[in-house]
Amino acid sequence: MSKPLDVICLGRAAVDLYGHQFGGRLEDMQSFAKYLGGSSGNLAAGLGRLGLRSSMLTRVGDEHMGRLFAKRWRQKVSTLAML
């Protein structure tokens, strides 16, 4: 039997893009860094880093952003039980 979850976050899954060219306009950016985003995703990942068993109830598509979110989620939080 697996240990129950300490917290389940419900919300929007997102991938945040930050331009590498500090202070530039979006249309002038040449490259971006990608990070897990969405407030509930950030909360679930942070609670996981603090040692809580956290998960997130959300939905992602089978396209480039959805696959990236699922991959990064596995790396950061380790459970996809409710993704």
N, C-alpha and C positions, 0 to 999 in steps of 0.2 A: 504494500500500500504506500502510495507516495504521500509526502508531507503536504498538508493543505496550504493554499496560498495565503499570505498575510494581507495582500491588497490586490484588488483588480481595478485598473484605471479604464475608464470608458471615454473615448474621444476620437479625434481625427488624427490619423497617421500622416506625417509629412516628412519631406526631405527638404532641409533648408540649404540654400545655395548662397555662399558668401564669396564675393569677388576678391581675388588676390591683389588687385590694384587698389590699395587703400585710398579712400577719398574720391575715387573716380565715379563717373556716372554709369548707370547700368548699361547703357548702350555702348559705352567705351570699354567695358570689361573684356579681357582676353581669356581669362581662365577663372575657374571657380573651385572652391572646396565644398564638399558635400557632407552634411551632418544629419543625424536623426533629428526630427523636429516635431512640432506640435506640443502644446503644453502638457497634455496627458502622457504622451510618449516620453517627454523629458522627465516627468515626475516618476513614472514607472522605472525608467532606467536609473535614475538617481537613487530611488529606494532600493533597487537591486544592488547598487554599489555599496549601500549601507548595510547590506546583509539580509534584507527582507526578501522573501519569495514574492516577487511581483509579476504581474502579467498585465496585458492590455487587451481589452475587448474593442476590436476595430475591424475594418475590412480594407484590404488593398487589392488592386487589380493585378492581373497577370500581364504586366507590361513593365517597361524599364524602371520606373520609379517604385512600383509595388515590389518588384523583385529586389531592388536595392534596399528598400526599407526592411524586408524580411531577412535579407542576408545580414545587414548591420544589426538588426534586433537579435538574431541568433548569437552574434559575436558579443554583444553588450549585455544582454539579459538572459540569454540561453534557453528560454522557453517560448514556444510558439503555440501554446495550448489554446489561446483564444484569439490568435491573430488570423 
